[in-house]
């Protein structure tokens, strides 16, 4: 009795930020992939190599392929990701490819002039500060404009980010849609107890971002 071959993925998420990395993008990629699988899509996440000792027994409802890259936005990781795109271009060419953060976008920007990789559907996601960084340098600004021209759809997490993207890169207009930040699976609000009282005159600031100097909480 022969066993059926696993279904070929129809959606590929290429990222430098995935478990066990902490942070909003890693959580976002995982939960969007989880939601897509729940909708019946066959999804494969291409992610950075996991450090030794990482628990590899996670039961995700989608496939995870670990790549030989550290998961930075440096040139070495960009070239490693671009190489994977070229090697597997025939597989990716007929699928939907989602680039949820700047790392794989920078990799694909390098391939545009060679026509080495053109997926059937290309989806891009922007988070905010990445727009400003990519717009700041003339080379990445030009390459991203070309990439947006090839994109099927472009998502942002907020209306503010969408407006910022369309202001700096008009090529995104007409392709944008919202994908609000994702909560980690199993999240539940604290239950019981009355709201904490605050001392009179004390300012309380709520932030749902990671505590990191770049986030500017101290400012």
C-alpha positions in Angstrom: 0.0 0.0 0.0 1.6 3.3 -1.1 1.5 6.4 1.0 0.3 9.6 -0.6 2.9 12.2 -1.2 2.6 15.4 0.8 0.8 18.2 -1.0 3.1 20.7 -2.7 3.1 24.1 -0.9 1.2 26.8 -2.7 2.4 29.6 -0.4 6.0 30.2 0.6 6.9 32.6 3.4 10.6 33.6 3.2 11.9 35.3 6.3 15.0 36.0 8.4 13.0 36.3 11.6 11.2 33.2 12.9 11.2 31.0 16.0 13.2 31.0 18.2 13.8 34.7 17.5 11.7 36.9 19.7 9.9 40.0 18.4 6.9 41.1 16.6 7.9 40.0 13.1 8.7 36.5 14.2 5.4 36.2 15.9 3.6 37.8 13.0 5.1 35.4 10.5 4.2 32.3 12.6 0.6 33.4 13.3 -0.2 34.5 9.7 1.2 31.1 8.5 -0.9 29.4 11.1 -4.0 31.3 10.0 -3.4 30.5 6.4 -3.0 26.8 7.1 -6.3 26.9 9.0 -7.9 28.4 5.8 -6.7 25.3 3.9 -3.6 26.7 2.3 -0.5 24.5 2.1 2.3 26.7 3.5 6.0 26.4 3.9 8.1 28.9 5.9 11.7 29.3 4.9 13.6 30.6 8.0 17.0 31.2 9.4 19.0 28.4 10.9 18.1 27.5 14.4 20.8 27.7 17.1 22.0 24.4 18.6 19.8 23.3 21.4 16.6 24.8 19.9 13.5 22.6 20.4 12.8 21.4 16.9 9.7 19.4 17.9 7.3 22.3 17.5 4.0 21.0 16.0 3.2 23.8 13.5 0.4 23.2 11.0 2.8 24.2 8.2 6.2 23.1 7.1 9.4 24.9 8.2 12.6 24.7 6.1 15.7 25.9 7.8 18.2 27.7 5.6 21.9 28.1 6.0 21.8 31.8 7.1 22.1 33.5 10.4 19.0 35.7 10.0 20.6 39.2 9.8 20.1 41.8 7.1 23.8 41.7 6.2 25.2 41.0 2.7 26.0 37.4 3.6 22.4 36.6 4.6 21.0 38.5 1.6 23.1 36.5 -0.8 22.3 33.2 1.0 18.6 33.9 0.6 19.0 35.0 -3.0 20.8 31.8 -3.7 18.0 29.7 -2.3 15.5 31.6 -4.5 17.5 30.9 -7.6 18.1 27.2 -6.8 14.4 26.6 -6.1 13.1 29.1 -8.7 11.1 26.4 -10.6 9.3 25.5 -7.4 8.6 29.1 -6.4 7.7 30.3 -9.9 4.2 28.7 -9.8 3.4 29.6 -6.2 2.6 32.6 -4.0 5.7 34.0 -2.4 5.3 36.2 0.7 8.2 38.4 1.9 7.1 39.5 5.4 10.1 41.7 6.3 13.0 43.6 4.7 15.6 40.8 4.7 14.2 38.7 1.8 13.1 41.8 0.0 16.7 43.0 -0.1 17.6 39.6 -1.4 15.1 39.6 -4.2 16.0 43.2 -5.1 19.4 41.8 -6.2 17.8 39.3 -8.6 15.5 41.7 -10.4 18.0 42.5 -13.2 18.6 38.9 -14.0 15.0 37.7 -14.3 16.2 34.7 -12.2 13.1 34.6 -10.1 9.6 35.7 -10.8 6.9 34.1 -8.7 3.3 33.8 -9.9 2.1 36.0 -7.0 4.4 38.2 -4.9 3.2 39.6 -1.6 5.2 42.1 0.5 4.6 43.2 4.1 5.9 46.5 5.7 6.0 47.3 9.4 7.0 51.0 9.6 10.7 51.9 10.1 11.7 49.6 7.3 10.0 52.0 4.8 12.2 54.8 6.0 15.4 52.8 6.0 14.8 51.5 2.4 13.8 55.0 1.2 16.8 56.7 2.7 19.4 55.1 0.3 19.0 55.9 -3.4 19.9 52.4 -4.5 17.4 50.6 -2.3 14.8 53.2 -3.0 15.1 52.6 -6.8 15.2 48.8 -6.4 12.2 48.7 -4.0 10.2 50.8 -6.5 10.8 48.1 -9.1 9.9 45.4 -6.7 6.7 47.1 -5.8 5.9 47.2 -9.5 6.1 43.4 -9.7 4.2 42.8 -6.4 0.7 41.4 -6.5 -0.3 42.8 -3.2 1.3 44.9 -0.4 0.3 44.7 3.2 0.9 47.0 6.2 -0.1 46.6 9.8 -1.7 50.0 10.3 -3.3 52.8 8.2 -0.4 55.1 9.3 2.2 52.7 7.8 0.1 52.3 4.7 0.0 56.1 4.2 3.7 56.4 4.9 4.4 53.7 2.3 2.3 55.2 -0.4 3.8 58.7 0.3 7.3 57.5 -0.1 6.6 54.8 -2.7 3.6 55.7 -4.9 4.1 52.4 -6.7 2.3 50.7 -3.8 -1.0 52.6 -4.4 -3.8 50.4 -5.4 -2.1 47.3 -4.1 -2.3 47.9 -0.4 -4.3 46.0 2.2 -4.2 45.8 6.0 -2.8 42.8 8.0 -3.0 43.9 11.6 -0.5 42.6 14.1 -1.1 39.0 15.2 -1.5 37.7 18.7 0.5 34.6 19.7 -1.7 31.5 19.6 -3.1 30.6 23.0 -3.0 34.3 24.2 -5.6 35.0 26.8 -6.1 38.2 28.8 -5.5 38.1 32.5 -8.7 37.3 34.4 -9.9 38.3 37.8 -9.0 41.2 39.9 -10.0 44.9 39.7 -8.1 47.3 37.5 -5.0 48.5 39.1 -5.3 52.0 40.6 -2.9 54.6 39.6 -1.5 57.3 41.9 -2.9 60.7 41.3 -0.9 62.7 38.9 1.1 59.7 37.7 1.4 59.1 33.9 0.9 55.6 32.7 2.0 54.6 29.2 0.9 51.4 27.5 3.0 50.0 24.8 2.4 46.7 22.9 5.8 46.8 21.3 8.9 44.9 22.4 11.1 46.8 25.0 14.0 47.8 22.8 15.9 51.1 22.4 14.7 51.4 18.7 11.1 51.4 19.9 11.7 54.6 21.8 9.8 53.9 25.0 12.2 56.0 27.0 11.8 58.9 24.7 
